[in-house]
Amino acid sequence: MPRHPTRNPYARLFAIPGATAFTVGNLIARLPMGMFSVSAVIMISGARGSYALAGAVTATGLAATAVVAPWTARLVDRHGQARVAVPATAFAALGSLSLLLCVRYGAPDWTLFASYAATATTPNTGGMSRARWAHLLQGDTTAVHTANSFEQAADELCFMLGPVLAAFLCGALFPQAGTLIGVVLLLTGVLVFAAQRATEPPPHGPTEASPESPSPLRARGMPALLVAFLATGAVFGSLEVVTIAFADARGHKSAAGAVLALQAAGSCAAGLVYGAAKPRGTLVRRQFLCGAAMAALMTLPLLAVAVTDSLIALSGALLIAGMATAPTMVTGMTLVQERTPKDRLNEGMTLAVTGLLGGIAGGAAGGGWAVERLGPTAGYGVPVAAACCALLVSSAQACATRTPARPPARPRVSNGA
């Protein structure tokens, strides 16, 4: 009897030669992304006795990444992933090792800022992986949807496990262990990923007509889409700070990581389910529906703490609320791929990640302000407001695409003799 093709969309993805190998390398490289900031805070605060200094150093690294990452991605598009990612990762690894040594041997504070800023050259490994899928699956929109869903679930998994692994290593071994092992994982993963040359998209050099092709920022609809990513990042950043504050106020600060992990677990599971489903409707419509679901479900944590004041109830609410974030991110990233010029794909996706990171920073600041002045319970209004802002942007885009063009006026025909 002839064998029937598998119905599992993820199995079809990894039946592509080389897909499993580059995915394994990318996952190894992506795990440290959730480790470095936590490891730096633990290492610096333990050695210098200042959380303010630790926070300022990590914020400087975030700001440097926002500036450098799109430039690195542009080089990746122009010269190829392996040719740029390996030296860029090596330079970032040296920055992390420099930070470790400066903390260990009591170097001046400014060296910590300089060292951590050097890590901004770390390439967007998630974006490079999505670019590979887009190259391998050209013309197959359903398979691209599944691949983007898998990548978003992988993001959630790495950012869920990374902080936990970093805290464990720094506590069980020594304060610098999280940074050191993170560097080893990052270098190993990027080298494995870059070695898979058969699946690498071809580089796009400068066009003959002009030194550079148009920036993704000039693509139709991209600025509004990046604003939506900014608002979505604010959901994540504020939710993290407010949850830690709420757990601390109830005397269970150590449980905050596990509670937040439930939100990431819900998002990871929803992302995989969403990827297995056949997409229906236009991308803009799906983004609007996902944004509406996120705005609605983000009210659950606020209701849970306002009604029950219970950490257990909050945990369940975050698990459910997280189920809307991955589909929203998957649809947004697919829109970025659709709207970005093909020769600037890595740059376009990195701009989206930069917007997300900027939103996380702003959301964390807004959540902290709300907690300080209004209390942890009221602080859960910040992620709700951020989700509503993302929904408004999605609504505006949906309306713009549905509004038909006004037909030209017909010339009047004179009835006179």
Secondary structure, 3 states (H helix, E strand, C coil): CCCCCCCCHHHHHHCCCCHHHHHHHHHHHHHHHHCHHHHHHHHHHHHHCCHHHHHHHHHHHHHHHHHHHHHHHHHHHHHCHHHHHHHHHHHHHHHHHHHHHHHHCCCCHHHHHHHHHHHHHCCCHHHHHHHHHHHHCCCCHHHHHHHHHHHHHHHHHHHHHHHHHHHHHHHHCCCCHHHHHHHHHHHHHHHHHHHCHHHCCCCCCCCCCCCCCCCHHHCCCHHHHHHHHHHHHHHHHHHHHHHHHHHHHCCCHHHHHHHHHHHHHHHHHHHHHHHHCCCCCCHHHHHHHHHHHHHHHCHHHHHHHHHCCCHHHHHHHHHHHHHHHHHHHHHHHHHHHHHCCHHHHHHHHHHHHHHHHHHHHHHHHHHHHHHHHHCHHHHCHHHHHHHHHHHHHHHHHHHHHHCCCCCCCCCCCCCCC
